[in-house]
Amino acid sequence: MAERIDDGVVQAAGGVVYRQALNATGTPEVLLVHRPRYDDWTLPKGKLDDSESHTEGALRELWEETGFHVNLGPLVAVCSYTDHLGRGKAVQYFAATVASGAFEPNDEVDCQEWLALPAARRKLSYPRDTDVLNAFIVWLDNTNEFTYQEPGTSSPPLSANAE
């Protein structure tokens, strides 16, 4: 199927898939995927098909890359950059939680990992993904779903400028 291009910019969508940690801390974790083609760690995302909306594309891409059907939340970040073919690309990222499914390695994604926010920030391969994660953290801080605090600090919740 043809990819969606608006005003010369490739359109894409994905998500920051998150959960409450399964350990005693209960802090939030996010899901990162490893793409063997690029040997990178990133947030799950992909190009929209020609007739797809961003939410439809996010749901499809998250399922294709993670094996999970998700509950899609609000838009938390938009990231624009030049792709490896020299084209403009705009990606809309939505908060998402797992509804059902299971991961199976495939040609696009060979493994995935749930990580606490500081570990995810360190593992991401691209600064633009770190920016998306930071925007997600700001959203998360404002939802009151989790009270997240950087380990070893007594500071207020993380902001988009936190390192």
Secondary structure, 3 states (H helix, E strand, C coil): CCECEECCEEEEEEEEEEEECCCCCCCEEEEEEEECCCCEEECCEEECECCCCHHHHHHHHHHHHHCEEEEEEEEEEEEEEECCCCCEEEEEEEEEEEEEECCCCCCCCCEEEEEEHHHHHHHCCCHHHHHHHHHHHHHHHHHCCCCCCCCCCCCCCCCCCCC
